[in-house]
Amino acid sequence: MNFFNDQIPEELDWYAENQSFEVSPRFRQSLVDRIERLERDADMDEATAMRLEDAEHLERHLKLVATQRAEALRMRVFLERAKTRLPRPLIAL
């Protein structure tokens, strides 16, 4: 299920489709947390940008927002394509 196909640059999409990764459930959760934090920070920074008066400061601030959103998207694409590693089976003694 891919919600982001319309936003994925072609070269990133090709790379992601041709790579196979397995991640631990703990690592996956840490990336999900990071994505949420980046998106929340981007929303707050975007709201803050509307109060800036200096044009150069506003431009830098909007670049920050764009970078945060791009990084969150990149991580989402990675997670979407990555498989979650199953835990090792326990051996009965």
C-alpha positions as a Markdown table, in Angstrom:
| # | Residue | x | y | z |
|---|---|---|---|---|
| 1 | Met | 0.0 | 0.0 | 0.0 |
| 2 | Asn | 1.8 | 3.1 | -1.2 |
| 3 | Phe | 0.3 | 6.5 | -0.2 |
| 4 | Phe | 3.3 | 8.5 | -1.4 |
| 5 | Asn | 3.9 | 7.4 | -5.1 |
| 6 | Asp | 2.8 | 10.8 | -6.4 |
| 7 | Gln | 5.5 | 12.5 | -4.2 |
| 8 | Ile | 8.4 | 10.2 | -4.8 |
| 9 | Pro | 11.1 | 11.5 | -7.2 |
| 10 | Glu | 11.8 | 9.0 | -10.0 |
| 11 | Glu | 15.4 | 8.3 | -9.1 |
| 12 | Leu | 14.5 | 7.7 | -5.4 |
| 13 | Asp | 11.7 | 5.4 | -6.4 |
| 14 | Trp | 13.9 | 3.3 | -8.7 |
| 15 | Tyr | 16.6 | 3.0 | -6.0 |
| 16 | Ala | 14.0 | 2.0 | -3.4 |
| 17 | Glu | 12.4 | -0.6 | -5.6 |
| 18 | Asn | 15.7 | -2.2 | -6.4 |
| 19 | Gln | 17.0 | -2.5 | -2.9 |
| 20 | Ser | 16.0 | -5.0 | -0.2 |
| 21 | Phe | 16.3 | -4.2 | 3.4 |
| 22 | Glu | 15.3 | -5.9 | 6.6 |
| 23 | Val | 15.0 | -3.8 | 9.8 |
| 24 | Ser | 14.3 | -4.7 | 13.4 |
| 25 | Pro | 10.9 | -3.8 | 14.9 |
| 26 | Arg | 12.8 | -1.5 | 17.3 |
| 27 | Phe | 14.6 | 0.3 | 14.5 |
| 28 | Arg | 11.3 | 0.6 | 12.5 |
| 29 | Gln | 9.7 | 2.2 | 15.5 |
| 30 | Ser | 12.5 | 4.7 | 16.0 |
| 31 | Leu | 12.2 | 5.8 | 12.4 |
| 32 | Val | 8.4 | 6.2 | 12.7 |
| 33 | Asp | 9.0 | 8.3 | 15.8 |
| 34 | Arg | 11.6 | 10.4 | 13.9 |
| 35 | Ile | 9.2 | 10.9 | 10.9 |
| 36 | Glu | 6.5 | 12.1 | 13.3 |
| 37 | Arg | 8.9 | 14.5 | 15.0 |
| 38 | Leu | 10.1 | 15.9 | 11.6 |
| 39 | Glu | 6.6 | 16.4 | 10.4 |
| 40 | Arg | 5.5 | 18.0 | 13.7 |
| 41 | Asp | 8.6 | 20.3 | 13.6 |
| 42 | Ala | 7.9 | 21.2 | 10.0 |
| 43 | Asp | 4.4 | 22.2 | 10.8 |
| 44 | Met | 5.5 | 24.4 | 13.8 |
| 45 | Asp | 8.3 | 26.0 | 11.7 |
| 46 | Glu | 5.9 | 26.7 | 8.9 |
| 47 | Ala | 3.5 | 28.4 | 11.3 |
| 48 | Thr | 6.5 | 30.4 | 12.8 |
| 49 | Ala | 7.6 | 31.5 | 9.3 |
| 50 | Met | 4.5 | 33.5 | 8.8 |
| 51 | Arg | 5.6 | 35.8 | 11.6 |
| 52 | Leu | 9.0 | 36.5 | 10.2 |
| 53 | Glu | 9.6 | 39.9 | 8.7 |
| 54 | Asp | 13.1 | 39.7 | 7.2 |
| 55 | Ala | 12.9 | 38.2 | 3.6 |
| 56 | Glu | 16.2 | 36.3 | 3.9 |
| 57 | His | 15.3 | 34.9 | 7.3 |
| 58 | Leu | 11.9 | 33.7 | 5.8 |
| 59 | Glu | 13.7 | 32.1 | 2.9 |
| 60 | Arg | 16.1 | 30.2 | 5.1 |
| 61 | His | 13.3 | 29.1 | 7.4 |
| 62 | Leu | 11.2 | 27.8 | 4.5 |
| 63 | Lys | 14.2 | 25.9 | 3.2 |
| 64 | Leu | 14.4 | 24.3 | 6.7 |
| 65 | Val | 10.7 | 23.3 | 6.4 |
| 66 | Ala | 11.2 | 21.8 | 2.9 |
| 67 | Thr | 14.3 | 19.9 | 4.1 |
| 68 | Gln | 12.3 | 18.5 | 7.1 |
| 69 | Arg | 9.5 | 17.4 | 4.9 |
| 70 | Ala | 11.8 | 15.8 | 2.3 |
| 71 | Glu | 13.7 | 13.9 | 5.0 |
| 72 | Ala | 10.4 | 12.6 | 6.4 |
| 73 | Leu | 9.3 | 11.5 | 2.9 |
| 74 | Arg | 12.6 | 9.8 | 2.3 |
| 75 | Met | 12.3 | 7.8 | 5.5 |
| 76 | Arg | 8.7 | 6.9 | 4.8 |
| 77 | Val | 9.7 | 5.5 | 1.4 |
| 78 | Phe | 12.5 | 3.5 | 3.0 |
| 79 | Leu | 10.1 | 2.1 | 5.6 |
| 80 | Glu | 7.5 | 1.3 | 3.1 |
| 81 | Arg | 10.0 | -0.8 | 1.1 |
| 82 | Ala | 11.8 | -2.4 | 4.1 |
| 83 | Lys | 10.7 | -5.6 | 5.6 |
| 84 | Thr | 10.5 | -6.1 | 9.3 |
| 85 | Arg | 12.9 | -8.7 | 10.5 |
| 86 | Leu | 11.2 | -11.5 | 12.4 |
| 87 | Pro | 12.5 | -12.3 | 15.8 |
| 88 | Arg | 14.8 | -15.3 | 16.1 |
| 89 | Pro | 13.0 | -18.4 | 17.3 |
| 90 | Leu | 13.7 | -19.4 | 20.9 |
| 91 | Ile | 15.4 | -22.7 | 21.3 |
| 92 | Ala | 13.9 | -24.9 | 24.1 |
| 93 | Leu | 16.6 | -26.3 | 26.4 |
